[in-house]
Amino acid sequence: MQKDNKRLGIIYMCIASLSFALMSMFIKLSGDLPTVQKVFFRNFLASVVFVILMIKDKTSLKLDKNELRILFFRALSGTVGILCYFYSIDNMNISDAAALNKLTPFFAIFASVPILRERLRARDLIATVIAFLGSIFIIKPSLSLRLIPALVAMSGGLAAGIAYSFVRKAGKLGVDTKLIITAFSVFSCVFTLPFIFFVYKPMSTLQLAYLILASFMAMSGQFFNTKAYSLARAGEIAVYDYLQVVYLAILSFFIFGEAVDIYSFIGYFIIIATAIFRLKGKSV
């Protein structure tokens, strides 16, 4: 891989991280709307855009039963993951929620065993245990109701880890990337729509604008993330994805007045340092 490509890959990954951080910020700024409503509108625009792209590129929809099953479970687990994440950023410090969501790669290690038939390495197991110890500093376990959003955030990371494993499996089978993204976006809209009929809350123009901006930022993040991985090895750029936590710590302070305490900073450091440790020992 050429040096210029690596540098550009890092730049793209930094932009992707900022895009996803802004997506989270806009979701929180949209206020006290039901989580399912936020998920629906966040994915509706993406569904329209990617369906148009598939039609333009004449993407084949021919899938066998196994590929359909994989896409279904990817979409289901991804939808559960994003529902949990949006709930958590609405009910706890947004940078804490993002840090707990970044446990996803560690959950993916275990999900890849039954889904991809990959072996569990000792290095990965040690890294996962250490990362969970870091999460304890962020969660600060107690018997208060504040524990619930933290546990939901971790559950979202678990669901996302499962989703990523199915994405990798679909990719290995040659399923088109646009089809994978479209299947997830459309499924999440269909999945949340029935619930919206019962909990729908009228939105102001500003709230709708925030949700549209969140959708654009999500698509921007997906675009630059994909471009980054196409230009450089994962081991060289994946760690820059954790800049999202740093961006959100800054945004949460200036936009929401949410100060991050020393225990959360320790948790961030442990999780990010452990991710680096794991990536350095992984050949890609």
Contacts in CASP RR format, 6 or more apart in sequence:
PFRMAT RR
TARGET T0000
AUTHOR 0000-0000-0000
METHOD contacts of the structure
MODEL  1
MQKDNKRLGIIYMCIASLSFALMSMFIKLSGDLPTVQKVFFRNFLASVVF
VILMIKDKTSLKLDKNELRILFFRALSGTVGILCYFYSIDNMNISDAAAL
NKLTPFFAIFASVPILRERLRARDLIATVIAFLGSIFIIKPSLSLRLIPA
LVAMSGGLAAGIAYSFVRKAGKLGVDTKLIITAFSVFSCVFTLPFIFFVY
KPMSTLQLAYLILASFMAMSGQFFNTKAYSLARAGEIAVYDYLQVVYLAI
LSFFIFGEAVDIYSFIGYFIIIATAIFRLKGKSV
1 231 0 8 1.000
1 232 0 8 1.000
1 233 0 8 1.000
1 236 0 8 1.000
5 231 0 8 1.000
5 232 0 8 1.000
6 231 0 8 1.000
6 232 0 8 1.000
6 233 0 8 1.000
6 236 0 8 1.000
6 237 0 8 1.000
8 231 0 8 1.000
8 232 0 8 1.000
9 227 0 8 1.000
9 228 0 8 1.000
9 231 0 8 1.000
9 232 0 8 1.000
9 237 0 8 1.000
10 228 0 8 1.000
10 232 0 8 1.000
10 236 0 8 1.000
10 237 0 8 1.000
10 240 0 8 1.000
12 224 0 8 1.000
12 225 0 8 1.000
12 227 0 8 1.000
12 228 0 8 1.000
12 231 0 8 1.000
13 224 0 8 1.000
13 225 0 8 1.000
13 228 0 8 1.000
13 237 0 8 1.000
13 238 0 8 1.000
13 240 0 8 1.000
13 241 0 8 1.000
13 243 0 8 1.000
14 240 0 8 1.000
14 243 0 8 1.000
15 220 0 8 1.000
15 221 0 8 1.000
15 224 0 8 1.000
16 220 0 8 1.000
16 221 0 8 1.000
16 222 0 8 1.000
16 223 0 8 1.000
16 224 0 8 1.000
16 225 0 8 1.000
16 228 0 8 1.000
16 241 0 8 1.000
17 240 0 8 1.000
17 241 0 8 1.000
17 242 0 8 1.000
17 243 0 8 1.000
17 244 0 8 1.000
17 247 0 8 1.000
18 243 0 8 1.000
18 244 0 8 1.000
18 247 0 8 1.000
19 217 0 8 1.000
19 218 0 8 1.000
19 220 0 8 1.000
19 221 0 8 1.000
19 224 0 8 1.000
20 217 0 8 1.000
20 218 0 8 1.000
20 221 0 8 1.000
20 244 0 8 1.000
21 98 0 8 1.000
21 243 0 8 1.000
21 244 0 8 1.000
21 247 0 8 1.000
21 248 0 8 1.000
21 251 0 8 1.000
22 213 0 8 1.000
22 214 0 8 1.000
22 217 0 8 1.000
22 247 0 8 1.000
22 251 0 8 1.000
23 42 0 8 1.000
23 214 0 8 1.000
23 215 0 8 1.000
23 217 0 8 1.000
23 218 0 8 1.000
23 221 0 8 1.000
24 89 0 8 1.000
24 94 0 8 1.000
24 97 0 8 1.000
24 98 0 8 1.000
24 244 0 8 1.000
24 248 0 8 1.000
25 94 0 8 1.000
25 248 0 8 1.000
25 251 0 8 1.000
25 255 0 8 1.000
26 210 0 8 1.000
26 211 0 8 1.000
26 213 0 8 1.000
26 214 0 8 1.000
26 217 0 8 1.000
27 38 0 8 1.000
27 42 0 8 1.000
27 86 0 8 1.000
27 89 0 8 1.000
27 90 0 8 1.000
27 210 0 8 1.000
27 211 0 8 1.000
27 214 0 8 1.000
28 89 0 8 1.000
28 90 0 8 1.000
28 94 0 8 1.000
28 256 0 8 1.000
29 210 0 8 1.000
29 255 0 8 1.000
30 38 0 8 1.000
30 203 0 8 1.000
30 207 0 8 1.000
30 210 0 8 1.000
30 211 0 8 1.000
30 214 0 8 1.000
31 90 0 8 1.000
31 207 0 8 1.000
31 210 0 8 1.000
32 90 0 8 1.000
32 201 0 8 1.000
33 201 0 8 1.000
33 203 0 8 1.000
33 207 0 8 1.000
34 195 0 8 1.000
34 196 0 8 1.000
34 199 0 8 1.000
34 200 0 8 1.000
34 201 0 8 1.000
35 83 0 8 1.000
35 86 0 8 1.000
35 87 0 8 1.000
35 90 0 8 1.000
36 83 0 8 1.000
36 192 0 8 1.000
36 195 0 8 1.000
36 196 0 8 1.000
36 199 0 8 1.000
37 192 0 8 1.000
37 196 0 8 1.000
37 199 0 8 1.000
37 200 0 8 1.000
37 201 0 8 1.000
37 203 0 8 1.000
38 86 0 8 1.000
38 211 0 8 1.000
38 214 0 8 1.000
39 79 0 8 1.000
39 82 0 8 1.000
39 83 0 8 1.000
39 86 0 8 1.000
39 188 0 8 1.000
39 192 0 8 1.000
40 188 0 8 1.000
40 189 0 8 1.000
40 192 0 8 1.000
40 193 0 8 1.000
40 196 0 8 1.000
41 208 0 8 1.000
41 211 0 8 1.000
41 212 0 8 1.000
41 215 0 8 1.000
42 82 0 8 1.000
42 86 0 8 1.000
42 211 0 8 1.000
42 214 0 8 1.000
42 215 0 8 1.000
42 218 0 8 1.000
43 82 0 8 1.000
43 184 0 8 1.000
43 185 0 8 1.000
43 186 0 8 1.000
43 188 0 8 1.000
43 189 0 8 1.000
43 215 0 8 1.000
44 185 0 8 1.000
44 189 0 8 1.000
44 215 0 8 1.000
45 212 0 8 1.000
45 215 0 8 1.000
45 216 0 8 1.000
45 219 0 8 1.000
46 181 0 8 1.000
46 185 0 8 1.000
46 215 0 8 1.000
46 218 0 8 1.000
46 219 0 8 1.000
47 182 0 8 1.000
47 185 0 8 1.000
47 186 0 8 1.000
47 189 0 8 1.000
49 219 0 8 1.000
50 178 0 8 1.000
50 181 0 8 1.000
50 182 0 8 1.000
50 185 0 8 1.000
51 182 0 8 1.000
51 186 0 8 1.000
53 59 0 8 1.000
53 178 0 8 1.000
54 178 0 8 1.000
54 179 0 8 1.000
54 182 0 8 1.000
57 178 0 8 1.000
59 176 0 8 1.000
59 178 0 8 1.000
59 179 0 8 1.000
60 176 0 8 1.000
61 179 0 8 1.000
63 71 0 8 1.000
63 175 0 8 1.000
66 173 0 8 1.000
67 170 0 8 1.000
67 173 0 8 1.000
67 175 0 8 1.000
70 166 0 8 1.000
70 169 0 8 1.000
70 170 0 8 1.000
70 173 0 8 1.000
70 175 0 8 1.000
71 166 0 8 1.000
71 170 0 8 1.000
71 175 0 8 1.000
71 179 0 8 1.000
71 180 0 8 1.000
71 183 0 8 1.000
72 187 0 8 1.000
73 162 0 8 1.000
73 166 0 8 1.000
74 163 0 8 1.000
74 166 0 8 1.000
74 167 0 8 1.000
74 170 0 8 1.000
74 180 0 8 1.000
74 183 0 8 1.000
74 184 0 8 1.000
75 183 0 8 1.000
75 184 0 8 1.000
75 186 0 8 1.000
75 187 0 8 1.000
75 188 0 8 1.000
76 187 0 8 1.000
76 191 0 8 1.000
77 159 0 8 1.000
77 160 0 8 1.000
77 161 0 8 1.000
77 162 0 8 1.000
77 163 0 8 1.000
77 166 0 8 1.000
78 159 0 8 1.000
78 160 0 8 1.000
78 162 0 8 1.000
78 163 0 8 1.000
78 184 0 8 1.000
78 188 0 8 1.000
79 184 0 8 1.000
79 187 0 8 1.000
79 188 0 8 1.000
79 191 0 8 1.000
79 192 0 8 1.000
80 155 0 8 1.000
80 156 0 8 1.000
80 159 0 8 1.000
81 155 0 8 1.000
81 156 0 8 1.000
81 157 0 8 1.000
81 159 0 8 1.000
81 160 0 8 1.000
81 163 0 8 1.000
82 160 0 8 1.000
82 188 0 8 1.000
83 156 0 8 1.000
83 192 0 8 1.000
84 152 0 8 1.000
84 153 0 8 1.000
84 155 0 8 1.000
84 156 0 8 1.000
84 157 0 8 1.000
84 159 0 8 1.000
85 97 0 8 1.000
85 101 0 8 1.000
85 153 0 8 1.000
85 156 0 8 1.000
85 157 0 8 1.000
85 160 0 8 1.000
87 149 0 8 1.000
87 152 0 8 1.000
88 97 0 8 1.000
88 100 0 8 1.000
88 101 0 8 1.000
88 149 0 8 1.000
88 150 0 8 1.000
88 152 0 8 1.000
88 153 0 8 1.000
88 156 0 8 1.000
89 97 0 8 1.000
89 98 0 8 1.000
91 148 0 8 1.000
91 149 0 8 1.000
91 152 0 8 1.000
92 146 0 8 1.000
92 149 0 8 1.000
92 150 0 8 1.000
92 153 0 8 1.000
93 252 0 8 1.000
93 258 0 8 1.000
93 260 0 8 1.000
93 264 0 8 1.000
94 248 0 8 1.000
94 251 0 8 1.000
94 252 0 8 1.000
94 256 0 8 1.000
94 258 0 8 1.000
95 245 0 8 1.000
95 248 0 8 1.000
95 249 0 8 1.000
95 251 0 8 1.000
95 252 0 8 1.000
95 258 0 8 1.000
95 260 0 8 1.000
95 264 0 8 1.000
95 268 0 8 1.000
96 138 0 8 1.000
96 150 0 8 1.000
96 153 0 8 1.000
96 260 0 8 1.000
96 264 0 8 1.000
97 149 0 8 1.000
97 153 0 8 1.000
98 244 0 8 1.000
98 245 0 8 1.000
98 248 0 8 1.000
99 135 0 8 1.000
99 138 0 8 1.000
99 245 0 8 1.000
99 264 0 8 1.000
99 267 0 8 1.000
99 268 0 8 1.000
99 271 0 8 1.000
100 135 0 8 1.000
100 138 0 8 1.000
100 139 0 8 1.000
100 150 0 8 1.000
100 153 0 8 1.000
100 154 0 8 1.000
100 157 0 8 1.000
101 153 0 8 1.000
101 156 0 8 1.000
101 157 0 8 1.000
101 160 0 8 1.000
102 241 0 8 1.000
102 242 0 8 1.000
102 244 0 8 1.000
102 245 0 8 1.000
102 271 0 8 1.000
102 272 0 8 1.000
102 275 0 8 1.000
103 131 0 8 1.000
103 132 0 8 1.000
103 135 0 8 1.000
103 154 0 8 1.000
103 157 0 8 1.000
103 158 0 8 1.000
103 271 0 8 1.000
104 156 0 8 1.000
104 157 0 8 1.000
104 158 0 8 1.000
104 160 0 8 1.000
104 161 0 8 1.000
104 164 0 8 1.000
105 161 0 8 1.000
105 164 0 8 1.000
105 238 0 8 1.000
105 275 0 8 1.000
105 278 0 8 1.000
106 124 0 8 1.000
106 127 0 8 1.000
106 128 0 8 1.000
106 131 0 8 1.000
106 132 0 8 1.000
107 157 0 8 1.000
107 158 0 8 1.000
107 160 0 8 1.000
107 161 0 8 1.000
107 162 0 8 1.000
108 161 0 8 1.000
108 162 0 8 1.000
108 164 0 8 1.000
108 165 0 8 1.000
109 120 0 8 1.000
109 124 0 8 1.000
109 125 0 8 1.000
109 128 0 8 1.000
110 120 0 8 1.000
110 128 0 8 1.000
111 161 0 8 1.000
111 162 0 8 1.000
111 164 0 8 1.000
111 165 0 8 1.000
112 118 0 8 1.000
112 165 0 8 1.000
112 168 0 8 1.000
113 119 0 8 1.000
113 120 0 8 1.000
115 162 0 8 1.000
115 165 0 8 1.000
115 166 0 8 1.000
115 169 0 8 1.000
116 165 0 8 1.000
116 168 0 8 1.000
116 169 0 8 1.000
116 172 0 8 1.000
123 278 0 8 1.000
123 281 0 8 1.000
124 278 0 8 1.000
127 274 0 8 1.000
127 275 0 8 1.000
127 277 0 8 1.000
127 278 0 8 1.000
130 270 0 8 1.000
130 274 0 8 1.000
130 277 0 8 1.000
131 270 0 8 1.000
131 271 0 8 1.000
131 274 0 8 1.000
131 275 0 8 1.000
133 270 0 8 1.000
134 266 0 8 1.000
134 267 0 8 1.000
134 270 0 8 1.000
134 271 0 8 1.000
134 274 0 8 1.000
135 154 0 8 1.000
135 267 0 8 1.000
135 271 0 8 1.000
136 267 0 8 1.000
137 263 0 8 1.000
137 264 0 8 1.000
137 266 0 8 1.000
137 267 0 8 1.000
137 270 0 8 1.000
138 150 0 8 1.000
138 263 0 8 1.000
138 264 0 8 1.000
138 267 0 8 1.000
138 268 0 8 1.000
139 147 0 8 1.000
139 150 0 8 1.000
139 151 0 8 1.000
139 154 0 8 1.000
140 263 0 8 1.000
141 147 0 8 1.000
163 184 0 8 1.000
167 180 0 8 1.000
170 180 0 8 1.000
171 177 0 8 1.000
171 180 0 8 1.000
177 226 0 8 1.000
181 222 0 8 1.000
203 211 0 8 1.000
225 241 0 8 1.000
228 237 0 8 1.000
229 237 0 8 1.000
233 284 0 8 1.000
234 279 0 8 1.000
234 284 0 8 1.000
235 279 0 8 1.000
235 280 0 8 1.000
235 282 0 8 1.000
235 284 0 8 1.000
238 275 0 8 1.000
238 279 0 8 1.000
239 272 0 8 1.000
239 275 0 8 1.000
239 276 0 8 1.000
239 279 0 8 1.000
242 271 0 8 1.000
242 272 0 8 1.000
242 275 0 8 1.000
245 268 0 8 1.000
245 272 0 8 1.000
249 260 0 8 1.000
249 268 0 8 1.000
252 258 0 8 1.000
252 260 0 8 1.000
253 259 0 8 1.000
253 260 0 8 1.000
260 268 0 8 1.000
END
